[in-house]
């Protein structure tokens, strides 16, 4: 049997002009993961990374720790299938119409203010409300990748990683919360909505482990953060 270590990126730049950039905290989260793995003397046969800058920056922060300690770190391979789903674009494009016709969503949007102490919580509630409608196929956005198509894409990516030849391999992959949830959904045979709900709780720089062979893909641990011992480093957004 072989192991896949699937990592969500460190904290990105919420409410900045460019979200796809790790915050200072996000870099430290990733470095803590690198230190944890290095102390466990974990070595990897293959490393994969999604196409976003935040994916690559998380990988690079982990790899830097390995290089500092003169430990082996394979050349990473970019895998487009590890990209995040279209949830953010769904929210942006559907919100103007939803505000007009849905009083609950209109109230949620009016409550959302950047200077509020609860801005992250309020944003997450609005995001969850809208993306749940999307996953239920109650929003018509043909120009965006649908949720079921996203899950199929991640499935193809998992197949590419787990079809790597040999036994007792260790693979590390750096992605986003959506692909982590999708992989977990496949392992546990979850439906679309339950898989979406999982994506909301994946912590930054959390690692989920999967045991796999030619005919098996099983969850070992989900959303693990033993490397983040400082409560200030425990983030979701």
C-alpha positions in Angstrom: 0.0 0.0 0.0 1.1 3.6 -0.7 0.2 6.9 1.0 -1.0 10.2 -0.4 -0.5 13.3 1.8 -2.9 16.0 0.4 -2.2 19.5 1.8 -4.4 22.5 1.7 -2.5 25.7 1.1 -1.5 28.1 3.9 -3.6 31.1 4.7 -4.1 33.3 1.6 -4.7 37.1 1.5 -8.4 37.4 2.4 -9.9 40.7 1.3 -6.7 41.8 -0.4 -6.6 42.8 -4.1 -4.8 39.5 -4.8 -6.2 36.6 -2.8 -3.9 34.2 -4.5 -0.9 35.1 -2.3 0.1 33.6 1.0 -0.1 35.9 4.0 2.8 36.0 6.5 0.8 33.6 8.7 0.3 31.3 5.7 4.0 31.0 5.0 4.6 30.2 8.7 1.9 27.5 8.7 3.6 25.9 5.7 7.0 26.1 7.3 5.7 24.5 10.4 4.4 21.6 8.3 7.8 21.3 6.7 9.5 21.1 10.2 7.0 18.5 11.4 7.5 16.3 8.4 11.3 16.7 8.6 11.3 15.8 12.3 9.3 12.6 11.4 12.0 11.9 8.7 9.3 11.7 6.1 10.6 11.3 2.5 8.5 11.5 -0.6 8.8 9.7 -4.0 6.7 12.2 -5.9 5.4 15.7 -5.2 2.5 17.4 -7.0 1.2 20.9 -6.9 -1.9 22.7 -8.1 -1.7 25.6 -10.6 -2.4 28.5 -8.1 0.3 30.7 -6.7 -0.8 29.9 -3.1 -0.4 26.2 -3.9 3.2 26.7 -5.1 4.1 29.0 -2.3 3.0 26.5 0.3 5.0 23.8 -1.4 8.1 26.1 -1.6 7.9 26.9 2.1 7.8 23.2 3.0 10.6 22.4 0.5 12.7 25.2 1.9 12.8 23.5 5.3 13.9 20.2 3.7 16.7 22.0 1.8 17.8 23.8 5.0 18.2 20.4 6.6 19.7 18.8 3.5 16.9 16.4 3.1 15.7 14.9 -0.2 12.8 16.8 -1.9 11.6 15.6 -5.3 11.1 18.0 -8.2 7.4 18.9 -8.1 5.1 18.3 -11.0 2.2 20.7 -11.6 -1.2 19.1 -11.9 -4.0 21.3 -13.2 -6.6 18.9 -11.9 -5.7 20.0 -8.3 -7.1 23.5 -9.0 -9.9 24.8 -6.7 -13.6 24.8 -7.7 -15.5 27.8 -9.1 -17.2 28.7 -5.8 -15.8 32.2 -5.5 -16.8 33.0 -9.1 -20.2 31.5 -8.4 -20.7 33.9 -5.5 -19.5 36.9 -7.5 -21.6 36.3 -10.6 -24.8 35.1 -9.0 -24.9 37.6 -6.1 -26.4 40.6 -7.9 -29.4 38.6 -9.1 -29.8 36.8 -5.8 -29.9 40.0 -3.9 -32.8 41.2 -6.0 -34.9 38.1 -5.5 -33.9 36.5 -2.2 -34.5 38.7 0.9 -32.4 36.3 3.1 -29.3 36.7 0.9 -30.0 40.4 0.6 -29.9 40.8 4.3 -26.7 38.7 4.6 -25.0 40.8 2.0 -26.0 44.1 3.7 -24.6 42.8 6.9 -21.2 42.1 5.3 -18.8 45.0 6.0 -15.1 44.9 5.7 -14.6 46.9 9.0 -16.8 44.5 11.0 -15.2 42.3 13.7 -17.3 39.4 12.2 -16.4 39.9 8.6 -14.9 36.5 8.0 -17.8 34.7 9.7 -20.4 36.8 7.8 -18.6 36.2 4.5 -18.4 32.4 5.1 -22.1 32.2 5.9 -23.0 34.0 2.7 -20.6 31.9 0.7 -22.0 28.7 2.1 -25.6 29.8 1.4 -24.8 30.5 -2.3 -22.5 27.6 -3.0 -25.1 25.2 -1.5 -27.6 26.5 -4.1 -25.0 26.0 -6.8 -24.2 22.4 -5.8 -28.0 21.7 -5.7 -28.1 23.0 -9.3 -30.5 25.7 -8.4 -28.2 28.4 -10.0 -27.7 28.4 -13.8 -24.1 29.4 -14.6 -23.2 27.5 -17.7 -20.0 29.6 -18.2 -18.5 28.2 -15.0 -17.3 24.7 -14.3 -20.2 22.8 -12.5 -19.7 21.1 -9.2 -20.0 17.6 -10.6 -17.5 18.4 -13.3 -15.1 19.7 -10.7 -15.4 16.4 -8.8 -14.7 14.5 -11.9 -11.6 16.6 -12.6 -10.2 16.0 -9.1 -10.9 12.3 -9.6 -8.8 12.3 -12.8 -6.0 14.1 -10.8 -6.1 11.5 -8.1 -5.9 8.7 -10.7 -2.8 10.3 -12.2 -1.1 10.5 -8.8 -2.1 7.1 -7.5 -1.3 5.2 -10.8 2.4 6.0 -10.2 4.2 2.7 -10.5 5.6 0.8 -7.5 4.4 -0.2 -4.0 4.9 1.6 -0.7 5.2 5.0 -2.3 4.8 8.3 -0.5 3.3 11.2 -2.5 2.8 14.8 -1.3 0.3 17.1 -3.1 -0.5 20.7 -2.5 -3.9 22.1 -3.4 -7.0 23.8 -2.0 -9.8 22.9 0.4 -12.2 21.9 -2.4 -9.9 19.1 -3.9 -9.1 17.9 -0.3 -12.9 17.6 0.3 -13.4 15.9 -3.1 -10.8 13.3 -2.4 -12.3 12.6 1.0 -15.7 12.4 -0.6 -14.5 9.7 -3.0 -12.8 7.8 -0.1 -16.0 7.9 2.0 -18.5 7.7 -0.9 -20.2 11.0 0.1 -22.7 12.8 -2.0 -22.2 16.3 -3.6 -23.7 18.3 -0.7 -21.8 16.4 2.1 -18.6 16.8 0.1 -19.2 20.6 -0.2 -19.8 20.8 3.5 -16.4 19.1 4.2 -14.7 21.8 2.1 -15.8 24.5 4.5 -13.9 23.0 7.5 -10.5 22.3 5.9 -7.9 24.3 7.8 -5.1 26.1 6.2 -2.0 24.0 5.8 -3.9 20.9 7.1 -2.9 17.5 5.8 -5.2 14.7 4.9 -3.7 11.2 4.3 -5.1 8.5 2.0 -4.0 4.9 1.7 -4.1 3.6 -1.8 -3.3 0.7 -4.1 -4.5 -0.4 -7.5 -8.1 -1.1 -6.3 -8.3 0.8 -3.0 -8.5 4.5 -2.0 -9.1 4.9 1.8 -9.0 7.8 4.2 -6.5 7.6 7.0 -6.6 11.1 8.5 -8.6 14.2 7.6 -7.7 17.8 8.2 -4.8 17.1 10.6 -2.8 19.9 12.0 -0.4 18.5 14.7 2.2 20.9 13.4 0.2 24.0 14.3 0.7 24.1 18.1 0.1 27.9 18.2 -3.6 28.7 18.3 -2.9 31.9 16.3 -1.9 29.6 13.3 -5.3 27.8 13.3 -7.2 29.4 10.4 -9.8 28.5 7.9 -9.8 31.5 5.5 
